[in-house]
Amino acid sequence: MREDYKRVALIGLGLIASSMAHAMRRAGMKSEIVGTARTEKTREEARQIGFCHRVVETAAEAVQGADLVVLAVPVGAMGQVAREIGPELAPGATVTDVGSVKRHVIRAVKPHLPDTVHFIPGHPLAGTEHSGPAAGFAELFDNRWCLLVPDEETDAEALARLTAYWQALGSNVETMDADHHDLVLAVTSHAPHLIAYTMVGVADDLERVTDSEVIKFSAAGFRDFTRIAASDPTMWRDVFLTNKDATLEILGRFTEELFALQRAIRTGDGEMLFDYFTRTRAIRRGIIEAGQDTPAPDFGRIRKT
């Protein structure tokens, strides 16, 4: 039987935190939701939307009496937030996060937390290119994975409770080692985002020469790049700076593959290109079969906002 947290503190009130609040209400949780954000503008927007029961001025105030604390700020800010909330955390509380990098977050956060709380890093693999309190919606986590990163000291009961919480929000849950998480995400998220940013940057340079034809004649592949490249710049700056080793490793492998494709195109090696594209096409089919996307045409697909 699920045991709801009595008070959940959301530190940061963007897409993920607001979606968590909406999903909690959909799940019928009785938890009091207390939120805070760095700027008064964001706090006021959250108050107007009403997905928190209370919105307070500081993180230290938000965590008082909370039995679940969620750090939903850019990974570069988590150490400072942990330093601020550490003295105010209730004994027995669980502290988790939603950052896209795990080893850095552990190093930045754990030293500031008292031994009386449970720290279980997390990462819901869900999101859109939109950000801010108004971007959240209850269905964001449905059938998506949430990765939890316990260590050998993690309390089994606290882990089971947090697992049940994420499952109630709609997620599939799996545990993973921090370093392995960072390598996997470098492949599935971080490097693809960097490539998208690069391609859109190249097109921006070209657009100045072609009188906006890049935008006017945008094809499906480039539209997908621009959607990814519209993601929150602060968050992605911090991701690349804090997961640099894994990202650089994957970019190195990407460069080798790119050189191989360049050689095939230059030499007219159609067989190599066909075999390569056939193999990569199978990855897309696997994603659909795993329920992580739909085969419906993407352009113009109705999306939650």
Secondary structure as UniProt FT lines:
FT   STRAND          7..11
FT   HELIX           15..26
FT   TURN            27..28
FT   STRAND          32..36
FT   HELIX           40..49
FT   STRAND          54..55
FT   HELIX           59..62
FT   TURN            63..65
FT   STRAND          68..71
FT   HELIX           75..77
FT   HELIX           78..85
FT   HELIX           86..88
FT   TURN            91..92
FT   STRAND          94..97
FT   HELIX           103..109
FT   HELIX           110..112
FT   TURN            115..116
FT   STRAND          118..119
FT   STRAND          122..124
FT   HELIX           133..135
FT   HELIX           138..141
FT   TURN            142..143
FT   STRAND          145..148
FT   TURN            152..153
FT   HELIX           156..168
FT   TURN            169..170
FT   STRAND          172..175
FT   HELIX           178..185
FT   HELIX           186..190
FT   HELIX           191..210
FT   TURN            211..212
FT   HELIX           213..216
FT   HELIX           220..229
FT   HELIX           233..242
FT   HELIX           244..267
FT   HELIX           270..289
FT   TURN            290..291
FT   TURN            299..300
//
